[in-house]
Amino acid sequence: MSVSENTKNLIVPGDLLTCAKENQTIDILGQGIYLSFENHLYNSNKIYPTNVGIENYTTKNNKNIANIDYNSKRYIPQQGDYVIATVTNNYATHFVCTLNNFSSTVNLPYANFPQATKKNRPKYENGDLVYCRVKVVDSDLPAELECMDSETGNKEGFGLLEAEKGKHTAILNCSLAYCRELLFNDKGFPLLSDMVKKNLSFEVAIGINGSIWISTGSLLETLCVYKILSKCEKAERNLHAQIIEDTIKEYIKE
């Protein structure tokens, strides 16, 4: 029996998690959780949080997963995360990218692009933004990214983020928790859906590393979407509708 997925308790460093109190087995430890040395010495089940946040429990493939959902701007690559990477260098076999300012670099091999060969490889310049997914995480080596679905080999929306002709783009840096809410919780946090209902036409690419790429048909629309997303990050959810309406009136004249 696993801990209920409805368990949403506020946790601070030093507290025992609910799973530890109830002696439940956790197969995979996610972000924000530390395994106590007592587990090895006394075969106990003590795991502690390393950050202030909300404890979450999920079950996937019959494995119990625990993690702490906390608000931070420091990103640590996790396998399967969608990220926006910035190309900083390139070598014979791979691009070197960064996911955050002053963070460790990651690698994007040419082989991790759809239909890539030695002669047919992507040509990116330093400073280009690439939407990709974390493929491999190793404690001793840089994380590895991919720009395709490993199972199908298709592009699946990954690749270079660039403005089409007549489009205007911007990049917004925000907290990791805000990006996760926008990307995975549309029912409980329908900010993007509410913006579409107000006839705002835009494209976004959301990276779990705290970056949101915005593209619209005009400069004013880009500024409008940028301001809405920026203001709503620090506002209560019941104020989002008013922020959307006021910002549209400010930047877009009907």
C-alpha positions as CSV (number, residue, x, y, z in Angstrom):
1,M,0.0,0.0,0.0
2,S,1.4,3.4,-1.0
3,V,0.8,6.9,0.4
4,S,-2.3,8.6,-1.0
5,E,-1.6,10.9,-4.0
6,N,-3.8,13.5,-2.3
7,T,-1.3,14.0,0.5
8,K,-0.2,17.6,0.1
9,N,1.6,18.6,3.3
10,L,3.9,21.6,3.8
11,I,7.4,20.3,4.6
12,V,10.5,22.0,5.9
13,P,14.0,20.6,6.1
14,G,14.4,18.2,9.1
15,D,10.8,17.0,9.0
16,L,10.0,13.3,8.5
17,L,7.9,12.7,5.4
18,T,4.5,11.1,5.6
19,C,5.8,7.9,3.9
20,A,8.5,7.6,6.5
21,K,6.1,8.1,9.4
22,E,3.8,5.4,7.9
23,N,6.7,3.1,7.0
24,Q,5.7,3.0,3.4
25,T,8.3,1.9,0.8
26,I,9.4,4.5,-1.8
27,D,11.1,3.1,-4.9
28,I,12.2,6.4,-6.5
29,L,13.2,9.6,-4.7
30,G,12.7,12.8,-6.6
31,Q,13.9,16.3,-6.2
32,G,14.2,17.8,-2.7
33,I,14.5,14.6,-0.8
34,Y,17.6,13.3,1.1
35,L,18.2,9.6,2.0
36,S,19.5,9.4,5.6
37,F,22.7,7.5,6.4
38,E,20.7,5.6,9.0
39,N,19.1,3.6,6.2
40,H,22.4,1.9,5.6
41,L,23.4,1.5,9.2
42,Y,20.2,0.4,10.8
43,N,18.0,-0.5,7.7
44,S,15.5,2.2,8.7
45,N,13.2,4.1,6.4
46,K,14.2,7.7,7.1
47,I,14.1,10.2,4.3
48,Y,14.2,13.9,4.8
49,P,13.4,17.0,2.7
50,T,16.1,19.4,1.7
51,N,13.8,22.2,0.7
52,V,10.7,23.9,1.9
53,G,7.8,22.8,-0.2
54,I,4.8,20.5,-0.7
55,E,5.3,16.7,-0.6
56,N,3.9,14.8,-3.6
57,Y,3.4,11.1,-4.1
58,T,2.7,9.3,-7.4
59,T,2.7,5.7,-8.7
60,K,4.1,4.8,-12.1
61,N,4.7,1.3,-13.4
62,N,3.9,-0.1,-10.0
63,K,6.7,2.0,-8.4
64,N,6.1,4.6,-5.7
65,I,7.6,8.0,-6.4
66,A,8.1,10.8,-3.8
67,N,9.3,14.4,-4.4
68,I,9.1,17.9,-2.9
69,D,7.5,20.5,-5.1
70,Y,9.3,23.7,-4.2
71,N,9.8,27.2,-5.7
72,S,13.3,27.7,-7.0
73,K,15.2,29.2,-9.9
74,R,18.1,26.7,-9.7
75,Y,17.5,23.9,-12.0
76,I,19.0,20.4,-11.7
77,P,18.5,18.2,-14.8
78,Q,16.1,15.3,-14.4
79,Q,15.5,12.6,-17.0
80,G,12.4,13.3,-19.1
81,D,12.2,17.1,-18.4
82,Y,11.4,19.5,-21.2
83,V,13.9,22.3,-21.3
84,I,15.0,25.3,-23.3
85,A,18.7,25.1,-23.9
86,T,21.1,27.8,-25.1
87,V,23.8,26.7,-27.5
88,T,27.3,27.9,-26.3
89,N,29.7,25.9,-28.4
90,N,29.9,23.0,-30.9
91,Y,32.3,20.1,-31.5
92,A,32.6,17.3,-34.0
93,T,30.0,15.1,-32.3
94,H,27.8,17.4,-30.2
95,F,26.6,20.9,-29.2
96,V,27.5,22.2,-25.8
97,C,24.5,24.0,-24.2
98,T,23.6,25.7,-20.9
99,L,20.2,25.4,-19.1
100,N,20.7,28.3,-16.6
101,N,23.1,31.1,-16.1
102,F,26.3,30.0,-14.2
103,S,25.2,26.4,-14.3
104,S,27.0,23.3,-15.5
105,T,26.9,22.7,-19.3
106,V,25.0,19.8,-21.0
107,N,25.6,18.0,-24.2
108,L,23.3,17.8,-27.2
109,P,24.7,15.1,-29.6
110,Y,24.1,15.3,-33.3
111,A,22.8,11.7,-33.2
112,N,19.9,12.9,-31.0
113,F,18.2,14.7,-33.9
114,P,15.6,13.1,-36.2
115,Q,17.2,11.6,-39.4
116,A,20.6,12.9,-38.4
117,T,23.7,11.6,-40.2
118,K,27.4,12.7,-40.5
119,K,26.5,14.7,-43.6
120,N,23.0,15.8,-42.5
121,R,23.4,17.3,-39.1
122,P,21.8,20.5,-37.7
123,K,23.7,23.8,-38.0
124,Y,23.1,25.9,-34.9
125,E,25.0,29.0,-33.9
126,N,26.1,30.1,-30.5
127,G,23.2,31.8,-28.7
128,D,20.5,29.8,-30.5
129,L,17.6,28.5,-28.3
130,V,16.7,24.9,-28.7
131,Y,13.6,23.1,-27.2
132,C,14.6,19.6,-26.2
133,R,14.3,16.9,-23.5
134,V,16.7,15.5,-21.0
135,K,17.6,12.0,-22.1
136,V,20.4,10.8,-19.8
137,V,21.5,12.1,-16.4
138,D,24.8,10.9,-14.9
139,S,26.4,12.1,-11.7
140,D,29.9,12.0,-13.2
141,L,29.1,13.3,-16.7
142,P,27.2,16.2,-18.2
143,A,23.6,15.5,-18.8
144,E,22.6,14.5,-22.4
145,L,19.7,16.2,-24.3
146,E,17.6,15.0,-27.3
147,C,15.6,16.8,-29.9
148,M,13.3,13.9,-30.9
149,D,11.1,11.2,-29.5
150,S,13.4,8.2,-28.8
151,E,10.7,5.7,-29.5
152,T,9.3,7.0,-32.8
153,G,12.3,9.0,-34.0
154,N,10.0,11.9,-34.9
155,K,10.6,15.6,-34.1
156,E,7.6,15.9,-31.9
157,G,7.8,19.7,-31.5
158,F,11.4,19.8,-30.5
159,G,14.1,21.8,-32.2
160,L,15.3,25.3,-32.9
161,L,13.2,28.1,-31.4
162,E,13.3,30.9,-34.0
163,A,10.9,33.7,-35.1
164,E,9.1,33.0,-38.4
165,K,8.9,35.8,-40.9
166,G,6.6,38.6,-39.5
167,K,6.7,37.1,-36.0
168,H,8.1,38.7,-32.8
169,T,9.6,36.6,-30.0
170,A,10.7,37.0,-26.4
171,I,12.1,34.8,-23.6
172,L,10.8,35.0,-20.0
173,N,12.8,33.7,-17.1
174,C,10.7,32.6,-14.1
175,S,10.6,30.1,-11.3
176,L,10.6,26.4,-11.8
177,A,7.3,25.8,-10.0
178,Y,5.5,28.4,-12.2
179,C,6.7,26.6,-15.3
180,R,5.6,23.2,-14.0
181,E,2.1,24.6,-13.2
182,L,1.8,26.1,-16.7
183,L,3.0,22.9,-18.5
184,F,1.3,20.1,-16.5
185,N,-1.6,21.6,-14.5
186,D,-3.9,23.2,-17.1
187,K,-7.0,22.1,-15.2
188,G,-6.0,23.6,-11.9
189,F,-4.0,26.5,-13.3
190,P,-5.7,27.4,-16.6
191,L,-3.8,30.6,-17.2
192,L,-2.9,29.9,-20.9
193,S,-6.4,28.7,-21.6
194,D,-7.9,31.9,-20.2
195,M,-5.5,33.9,-22.4
196,V,-6.7,32.1,-25.5
197,K,-10.3,32.7,-24.6
198,K,-9.6,36.4,-24.7
199,N,-8.6,36.0,-28.4
200,L,-4.9,36.3,-27.8
201,S,-3.0,34.5,-30.5
202,F,0.4,33.3,-29.5
203,E,2.8,30.3,-29.3
204,V,4.8,29.3,-26.2
205,A,7.5,26.7,-25.4
206,I,7.8,26.1,-21.7
207,G,11.0,24.7,-20.2
208,I,11.1,23.1,-16.8
209,N,14.4,24.9,-16.3
210,G,12.6,28.2,-15.8
211,S,12.3,29.6,-19.3
212,I,9.2,30.5,-21.4
213,W,9.6,31.3,-25.1
214,I,6.9,33.5,-26.6
215,S,6.0,34.1,-30.2
216,T,3.2,36.3,-31.6
217,G,2.3,38.2,-34.8
218,S,3.1,41.6,-33.5
219,L,5.4,43.4,-31.1
220,L,2.5,44.7,-28.9
221,E,1.0,41.2,-28.6
222,T,4.4,39.8,-27.6
223,L,4.7,42.5,-24.9
224,C,1.1,41.8,-23.8
225,V,1.7,38.0,-23.4
226,Y,5.1,38.7,-21.7
227,K,3.5,41.1,-19.1
228,I,0.6,38.8,-18.4
229,L,2.8,35.8,-17.7
230,S,5.2,37.9,-15.6
231,K,2.5,39.5,-13.5
232,C,0.5,36.3,-12.9
233,E,3.6,34.5,-11.5
234,K,3.4,36.5,-8.3
235,A,-0.3,37.2,-8.2
236,E,-3.1,35.1,-6.5
237,R,-5.0,32.9,-8.9
238,N,-8.3,34.8,-8.4
239,L,-6.6,37.9,-9.8
240,H,-5.4,36.4,-13.0
241,A,-8.6,37.2,-15.0
242,Q,-8.4,40.8,-14.0
243,I,-4.7,41.0,-14.9
244,I,-5.4,39.5,-18.3
245,E,-8.2,41.9,-19.0
246,D,-6.2,45.0,-17.9
247,T,-3.1,44.1,-19.7
248,I,-4.9,43.5,-23.0
249,K,-6.6,46.9,-22.7
250,E,-3.2,48.5,-22.0
251,Y,-1.3,47.0,-25.0
252,I,-3.9,46.0,-27.6
253,K,-6.4,48.7,-28.7
254,E,-9.6,47.1,-30.0
